[in-house]
Amino acid sequence: MDILINNKTKNQFDNFLSNPSHALMLVAPSGMGKFFVAQWLARKLLKTQNNQDPRILIVEPEDKNSIIIDQVRQIKDYLAYTKSSSADLQKIVIINNSELLTVDAQNSLLKILEEPPKQVLIILTTTNAQILLPTINSRSQRIDLIGPTRVQVKEYFNKIPDNDFLKFWLASDGRPALLYSLVNNENNELLDQITEAKLFFSKTNYEKIIYLSSKNKNDLLKFLQAASVVGKSAFAISIKNNRERPQLNNWHKVNKAIDQAKELLDNNVNIKLISTKFVLDL
């Protein structure tokens, strides 16, 4: 295995590789390395070492905002040239951050999934499968990426001194792609979101509510995921440093409020109501 994943997830991938379906949905929080895993699967299935292989089409959000219907039409055009006479897998489409597909784009993608070519695999990565149409979910095999254990990660990054590794582990909440970015000082969208989350906690309650209420559902979810990394990391560091109990209780309260806000978001509660309750619960 040449990727860093939990053994339970590894078993799921082994089963998928032996009998791939026409559509696969990889679900995990930001920083888990969903896109990297999708590329790894594509290379394995096509028996290539090249991410630029013309048999692999990568579709990503334009300007990080959305995946529009014209991009799905490009997928249709790309698949139109698949040889129907061959029984072997010929093409793989990776739709990264598929939760950013517009409604029109999702409906167009659904038509492909309803009558998928046998020689094609479509891989969708997402932080939140519930944002996608139920019919897209039902037509896709789903694998939830489970984070690797601390022992696995330590073995993978065996050249990092123990003290430094602990800092990276806590700061990344054990998410391998985020940890890799921290270790290598690389840009990572989640790192920017974590910085925003840290600044959020220094705002007044009024500023916090205004800030959160202006977000759409997907952006609020990303904020909560970043805030969760901050909260869990702060709680773990407080325990390690034997901080006073009031500080531990405070971060425990923050983490509980984050989990409750995520649950409300999953249940499609009004964003302004979620924002207000979240801030008052801090």
Contacts in CASP RR format, 6 or more apart in sequence:
PFRMAT RR
TARGET T0000
AUTHOR 0000-0000-0000
METHOD contacts of the structure
MODEL  1
MDILINNKTKNQFDNFLSNPSHALMLVAPSGMGKFFVAQWLARKLLKTQN
NQDPRILIVEPEDKNSIIIDQVRQIKDYLAYTKSSSADLQKIVIINNSEL
LTVDAQNSLLKILEEPPKQVLIILTTTNAQILLPTINSRSQRIDLIGPTR
VQVKEYFNKIPDNDFLKFWLASDGRPALLYSLVNNENNELLDQITEAKLF
FSKTNYEKIIYLSSKNKNDLLKFLQAASVVGKSAFAISIKNNRERPQLNN
WHKVNKAIDQAKELLDNNVNIKLISTKFVLDL
1 10 0 8 1.000
2 40 0 8 1.000
3 36 0 8 1.000
3 37 0 8 1.000
3 40 0 8 1.000
4 148 0 8 1.000
4 152 0 8 1.000
4 153 0 8 1.000
4 156 0 8 1.000
4 176 0 8 1.000
5 13 0 8 1.000
5 37 0 8 1.000
5 145 0 8 1.000
5 146 0 8 1.000
5 147 0 8 1.000
5 148 0 8 1.000
5 176 0 8 1.000
6 145 0 8 1.000
6 146 0 8 1.000
6 147 0 8 1.000
6 148 0 8 1.000
6 149 0 8 1.000
6 152 0 8 1.000
8 146 0 8 1.000
9 143 0 8 1.000
9 144 0 8 1.000
9 145 0 8 1.000
9 146 0 8 1.000
9 147 0 8 1.000
12 143 0 8 1.000
13 41 0 8 1.000
13 143 0 8 1.000
16 24 0 8 1.000
16 41 0 8 1.000
16 141 0 8 1.000
16 143 0 8 1.000
17 41 0 8 1.000
17 44 0 8 1.000
17 45 0 8 1.000
20 45 0 8 1.000
20 89 0 8 1.000
20 121 0 8 1.000
21 121 0 8 1.000
21 140 0 8 1.000
21 141 0 8 1.000
22 113 0 8 1.000
22 116 0 8 1.000
22 117 0 8 1.000
22 118 0 8 1.000
22 120 0 8 1.000
22 121 0 8 1.000
22 122 0 8 1.000
23 113 0 8 1.000
23 116 0 8 1.000
23 121 0 8 1.000
23 122 0 8 1.000
23 123 0 8 1.000
23 124 0 8 1.000
23 139 0 8 1.000
23 140 0 8 1.000
23 141 0 8 1.000
24 41 0 8 1.000
24 121 0 8 1.000
24 122 0 8 1.000
24 123 0 8 1.000
24 124 0 8 1.000
24 140 0 8 1.000
24 141 0 8 1.000
24 142 0 8 1.000
24 143 0 8 1.000
25 98 0 8 1.000
25 123 0 8 1.000
25 124 0 8 1.000
25 125 0 8 1.000
25 126 0 8 1.000
25 129 0 8 1.000
25 132 0 8 1.000
25 137 0 8 1.000
25 140 0 8 1.000
25 141 0 8 1.000
25 142 0 8 1.000
25 143 0 8 1.000
26 34 0 8 1.000
26 37 0 8 1.000
26 38 0 8 1.000
26 123 0 8 1.000
26 124 0 8 1.000
26 125 0 8 1.000
26 126 0 8 1.000
26 143 0 8 1.000
26 145 0 8 1.000
27 34 0 8 1.000
27 125 0 8 1.000
27 126 0 8 1.000
27 127 0 8 1.000
27 128 0 8 1.000
27 129 0 8 1.000
27 142 0 8 1.000
27 143 0 8 1.000
27 144 0 8 1.000
27 145 0 8 1.000
28 34 0 8 1.000
28 127 0 8 1.000
28 144 0 8 1.000
28 145 0 8 1.000
28 147 0 8 1.000
29 127 0 8 1.000
29 175 0 8 1.000
29 225 0 8 1.000
29 228 0 8 1.000
30 127 0 8 1.000
30 175 0 8 1.000
30 178 0 8 1.000
30 189 0 8 1.000
30 190 0 8 1.000
30 193 0 8 1.000
30 222 0 8 1.000
30 225 0 8 1.000
30 226 0 8 1.000
31 172 0 8 1.000
31 175 0 8 1.000
31 176 0 8 1.000
31 177 0 8 1.000
31 178 0 8 1.000
31 188 0 8 1.000
31 190 0 8 1.000
32 145 0 8 1.000
32 147 0 8 1.000
32 175 0 8 1.000
32 176 0 8 1.000
32 177 0 8 1.000
32 178 0 8 1.000
33 145 0 8 1.000
33 175 0 8 1.000
33 176 0 8 1.000
33 177 0 8 1.000
34 96 0 8 1.000
34 125 0 8 1.000
34 126 0 8 1.000
34 145 0 8 1.000
35 94 0 8 1.000
35 96 0 8 1.000
35 125 0 8 1.000
36 177 0 8 1.000
37 125 0 8 1.000
37 145 0 8 1.000
38 94 0 8 1.000
38 96 0 8 1.000
38 123 0 8 1.000
38 125 0 8 1.000
39 51 0 8 1.000
39 56 0 8 1.000
39 94 0 8 1.000
41 92 0 8 1.000
41 123 0 8 1.000
42 51 0 8 1.000
42 53 0 8 1.000
42 56 0 8 1.000
42 92 0 8 1.000
42 94 0 8 1.000
42 121 0 8 1.000
42 123 0 8 1.000
43 49 0 8 1.000
43 50 0 8 1.000
43 51 0 8 1.000
43 53 0 8 1.000
43 56 0 8 1.000
45 89 0 8 1.000
45 92 0 8 1.000
45 121 0 8 1.000
46 53 0 8 1.000
46 55 0 8 1.000
46 56 0 8 1.000
46 89 0 8 1.000
46 92 0 8 1.000
48 55 0 8 1.000
55 90 0 8 1.000
55 91 0 8 1.000
55 92 0 8 1.000
56 91 0 8 1.000
56 92 0 8 1.000
56 93 0 8 1.000
56 94 0 8 1.000
57 75 0 8 1.000
57 78 0 8 1.000
57 91 0 8 1.000
57 92 0 8 1.000
57 93 0 8 1.000
57 94 0 8 1.000
58 94 0 8 1.000
58 96 0 8 1.000
59 67 0 8 1.000
59 71 0 8 1.000
59 72 0 8 1.000
59 74 0 8 1.000
59 75 0 8 1.000
59 93 0 8 1.000
59 94 0 8 1.000
59 95 0 8 1.000
59 96 0 8 1.000
60 67 0 8 1.000
60 96 0 8 1.000
60 97 0 8 1.000
61 67 0 8 1.000
61 96 0 8 1.000
61 97 0 8 1.000
61 100 0 8 1.000
62 68 0 8 1.000
62 71 0 8 1.000
64 189 0 8 1.000
65 100 0 8 1.000
66 100 0 8 1.000
66 101 0 8 1.000
66 102 0 8 1.000
66 105 0 8 1.000
67 95 0 8 1.000
67 97 0 8 1.000
67 98 0 8 1.000
67 100 0 8 1.000
67 101 0 8 1.000
67 102 0 8 1.000
67 105 0 8 1.000
68 102 0 8 1.000
68 104 0 8 1.000
68 105 0 8 1.000
69 102 0 8 1.000
69 104 0 8 1.000
69 105 0 8 1.000
69 108 0 8 1.000
71 105 0 8 1.000
72 101 0 8 1.000
72 105 0 8 1.000
72 108 0 8 1.000
72 109 0 8 1.000
72 112 0 8 1.000
73 108 0 8 1.000
75 93 0 8 1.000
75 95 0 8 1.000
75 109 0 8 1.000
75 112 0 8 1.000
75 122 0 8 1.000
76 108 0 8 1.000
76 112 0 8 1.000
78 91 0 8 1.000
78 93 0 8 1.000
79 91 0 8 1.000
79 93 0 8 1.000
79 112 0 8 1.000
79 117 0 8 1.000
79 120 0 8 1.000
82 90 0 8 1.000
82 91 0 8 1.000
82 117 0 8 1.000
82 119 0 8 1.000
82 120 0 8 1.000
83 90 0 8 1.000
83 119 0 8 1.000
84 117 0 8 1.000
84 119 0 8 1.000
86 119 0 8 1.000
87 118 0 8 1.000
87 119 0 8 1.000
88 119 0 8 1.000
89 119 0 8 1.000
89 120 0 8 1.000
89 121 0 8 1.000
90 119 0 8 1.000
90 120 0 8 1.000
91 119 0 8 1.000
91 120 0 8 1.000
91 121 0 8 1.000
92 120 0 8 1.000
92 121 0 8 1.000
92 122 0 8 1.000
92 123 0 8 1.000
93 120 0 8 1.000
93 121 0 8 1.000
93 122 0 8 1.000
93 123 0 8 1.000
94 123 0 8 1.000
94 125 0 8 1.000
95 101 0 8 1.000
95 109 0 8 1.000
95 122 0 8 1.000
95 123 0 8 1.000
95 124 0 8 1.000
95 125 0 8 1.000
96 125 0 8 1.000
97 125 0 8 1.000
97 126 0 8 1.000
97 127 0 8 1.000
98 124 0 8 1.000
98 125 0 8 1.000
98 126 0 8 1.000
98 132 0 8 1.000
99 126 0 8 1.000
99 127 0 8 1.000
99 128 0 8 1.000
99 129 0 8 1.000
99 131 0 8 1.000
99 132 0 8 1.000
99 218 0 8 1.000
100 218 0 8 1.000
101 109 0 8 1.000
101 132 0 8 1.000
106 132 0 8 1.000
106 133 0 8 1.000
106 136 0 8 1.000
107 133 0 8 1.000
109 122 0 8 1.000
109 136 0 8 1.000
110 133 0 8 1.000
110 135 0 8 1.000
110 136 0 8 1.000
110 139 0 8 1.000
112 122 0 8 1.000
113 122 0 8 1.000
113 135 0 8 1.000
113 136 0 8 1.000
113 139 0 8 1.000
113 140 0 8 1.000
114 139 0 8 1.000
116 122 0 8 1.000
122 140 0 8 1.000
124 132 0 8 1.000
124 136 0 8 1.000
124 140 0 8 1.000
126 132 0 8 1.000
127 221 0 8 1.000
127 222 0 8 1.000
127 225 0 8 1.000
128 218 0 8 1.000
128 221 0 8 1.000
129 137 0 8 1.000
129 142 0 8 1.000
130 266 0 8 1.000
131 217 0 8 1.000
131 218 0 8 1.000
147 174 0 8 1.000
147 175 0 8 1.000
147 176 0 8 1.000
148 156 0 8 1.000
148 174 0 8 1.000
148 176 0 8 1.000
150 169 0 8 1.000
150 174 0 8 1.000
153 169 0 8 1.000
153 174 0 8 1.000
153 176 0 8 1.000
153 179 0 8 1.000
154 165 0 8 1.000
154 169 0 8 1.000
156 176 0 8 1.000
157 165 0 8 1.000
157 168 0 8 1.000
157 179 0 8 1.000
157 183 0 8 1.000
160 168 0 8 1.000
160 183 0 8 1.000
166 240 0 8 1.000
168 179 0 8 1.000
168 182 0 8 1.000
168 183 0 8 1.000
169 179 0 8 1.000
170 233 0 8 1.000
170 236 0 8 1.000
170 237 0 8 1.000
170 240 0 8 1.000
171 179 0 8 1.000
171 182 0 8 1.000
171 229 0 8 1.000
171 233 0 8 1.000
172 178 0 8 1.000
172 179 0 8 1.000
172 182 0 8 1.000
172 229 0 8 1.000
172 233 0 8 1.000
173 228 0 8 1.000
173 229 0 8 1.000
173 232 0 8 1.000
173 233 0 8 1.000
175 190 0 8 1.000
175 229 0 8 1.000
177 188 0 8 1.000
178 188 0 8 1.000
178 190 0 8 1.000
178 191 0 8 1.000
178 229 0 8 1.000
180 186 0 8 1.000
181 187 0 8 1.000
181 188 0 8 1.000
181 190 0 8 1.000
181 191 0 8 1.000
182 188 0 8 1.000
182 191 0 8 1.000
190 225 0 8 1.000
190 226 0 8 1.000
190 229 0 8 1.000
193 222 0 8 1.000
193 223 0 8 1.000
193 225 0 8 1.000
193 226 0 8 1.000
194 226 0 8 1.000
194 229 0 8 1.000
194 230 0 8 1.000
196 223 0 8 1.000
196 226 0 8 1.000
197 223 0 8 1.000
197 226 0 8 1.000
197 227 0 8 1.000
197 229 0 8 1.000
197 230 0 8 1.000
198 230 0 8 1.000
200 208 0 8 1.000
200 211 0 8 1.000
200 223 0 8 1.000
200 227 0 8 1.000
201 230 0 8 1.000
201 254 0 8 1.000
201 282 0 8 1.000
203 211 0 8 1.000
205 279 0 8 1.000
205 280 0 8 1.000
208 275 0 8 1.000
208 279 0 8 1.000
208 282 0 8 1.000
209 275 0 8 1.000
209 276 0 8 1.000
209 279 0 8 1.000
212 220 0 8 1.000
212 223 0 8 1.000
212 271 0 8 1.000
212 274 0 8 1.000
212 275 0 8 1.000
212 278 0 8 1.000
212 279 0 8 1.000
213 271 0 8 1.000
213 272 0 8 1.000
213 275 0 8 1.000
213 276 0 8 1.000
215 223 0 8 1.000
215 271 0 8 1.000
216 271 0 8 1.000
217 265 0 8 1.000
217 271 0 8 1.000
220 265 0 8 1.000
220 271 0 8 1.000
220 274 0 8 1.000
220 275 0 8 1.000
221 262 0 8 1.000
221 265 0 8 1.000
224 258 0 8 1.000
224 261 0 8 1.000
224 262 0 8 1.000
224 265 0 8 1.000
227 254 0 8 1.000
227 258 0 8 1.000
228 255 0 8 1.000
228 258 0 8 1.000
228 259 0 8 1.000
228 262 0 8 1.000
231 251 0 8 1.000
231 254 0 8 1.000
231 255 0 8 1.000
231 258 0 8 1.000
232 255 0 8 1.000
234 251 0 8 1.000
234 254 0 8 1.000
235 248 0 8 1.000
235 251 0 8 1.000
235 252 0 8 1.000
235 255 0 8 1.000
238 247 0 8 1.000
238 248 0 8 1.000
238 251 0 8 1.000
239 248 0 8 1.000
253 281 0 8 1.000
253 282 0 8 1.000
254 282 0 8 1.000
256 281 0 8 1.000
257 278 0 8 1.000
257 281 0 8 1.000
257 282 0 8 1.000
258 278 0 8 1.000
260 277 0 8 1.000
260 278 0 8 1.000
260 281 0 8 1.000
261 274 0 8 1.000
261 277 0 8 1.000
261 278 0 8 1.000
264 273 0 8 1.000
264 274 0 8 1.000
264 277 0 8 1.000
265 271 0 8 1.000
265 274 0 8 1.000
END
